[in-house]
Amino acid sequence: MNNMGRFSLVVILVVCVVAHFVHGTDTVEETVKADDGEYEIITGDCNTALAKEMVYREHVQKTALPLVSRDAKSSWSGNARIYCLKVLNQKDESNGSTCAITDGGIGFDHVTIEMHSKANHGLEFDIEIYAS
């Protein structure tokens, strides 16, 4: 193998190793990603939601990184049943961020929400949970 062939092989190996490590740098934990999720979620009886019954509010934001998809996970549990759940996407729909309820939700006393972005894009969601 000539020098050019060896150089090409080394470059390909380096790119593969870097891609492997860069892809996994921001994974919160190994879970099912919200790839097949929705742009945003508004579910339950949110028309009658009372401010005093908001039990949880969180702003989740991950900045964009080149070649990296971003993931985030948010959980809440308490002594009241969830009747309204909002996961509002603050990014344009074309950016491809999605969210999904992966455990609990409406009628439960707990919920887990996973959020995912496309590579090269960040994610930003406002989460509101109402329970009584």
N, C-alpha and C positions, 0 to 999 in steps of 0.2 A: 504494500500500500504506500503510495507516495505521500509527501508532506501535506498536500492539499486535502487528500482524503482523510488523513488523521485529524487535521484541524477541523474539518467538517463534522467528523464523528464526535470530537470533544465538544464542539459548540452545541450539537444536538443533545448530548448528554447533559450539559450544563443547563440548557433551556428546560429540559424535562424535570430535572431536580428542582430548579427554582420554581417552576410552575406548580409542582407538587406541594412545596412548602408555602408558597404565597397563597394558594387556594385555601389552605386550612388555617390561616392566621387569625381569622376573626370568628370562627365557629364557637358559639356559646357552649354548646355541647352536641354530641352526635345524636340527632333526632331526625324525625321526618320533617323535612323543610316544607315551608308553605308555598312551594312552587305551584301547586295546583289550587292555591287559595283564591281569595277574591281581592278586588281592588280595595274595598273597605267593607266593614260589616256594621249594620244597624239592625239589631234583632230584638224581639220582645215587645213589650208595651211601653215604648219610649215616648208616646204622645202624652202619657199621664205621669211621666217621671218627675219626681219632686227633688229640688236641689238638696233638701235636708236628707234625702235617702241615697245621695251619691256616697258610696262607700270607698271608692277608689278612683283616682285620677293619675295618669302618668303620661308624660311626653317622652316618647322613645325616638332617639335620633342617632343614626350612624352615618358618618360622612363617607363619601365615595372614595374608593381607592382603585387605582389602575389595575385592571384584570381580575379584580376580586369582587365576588358577590358578598353581600353583608347579611347577617342573620341576627335576630334578636328574639328573646322570649320573655314574656311577662306572665306572672301568675298572681292570683288573689284567692284567698280562702277566708271564710268568716262564719258567723253564726246565723246569717240571714240568707234567704233564697234570692238569687239574681232574677230580676224581672226585666231589666233593660241593659243591653250591652252595646256600646259604640266603640268601634275601632276605625277612626277617621284618618284617611291617608292625606297627608299634607303635601305630597308630591304629585306632579302631573301624571296622569294615567299612562302616558307614553313611556315613562321611566321604568315601568314594569314591576314596581313593588307590589307584593301581595301579602295577605294575612289570612290566618286560619285559626279556628278554635280547635285545639287538639285534645282538650279534656274539659269536662264540665260544661258550664254555660248556663243558658236560661233554665230556671227551675232547680238548679244546683246551688250549693253553698260554696262553690269553688269554680275557677276557670283557669285555663292555660291558653295563651295566645302566642302563636309563632308568626314572625314576620320575616320576609325574605326579599332581597333586591336582586336585580340582574347585575351581572358583572359590569363594572365601571360606573355604577350608580349607587347612591346612598339610599337610605330609607328614613322616613319620618312619619310617625303616627301619634295621634292623641287617643288615649284610651279612657273611657268613662264607664264605670260599672255602678248600676243602681240596684239596691237590694232592700228587702223588708222582711 
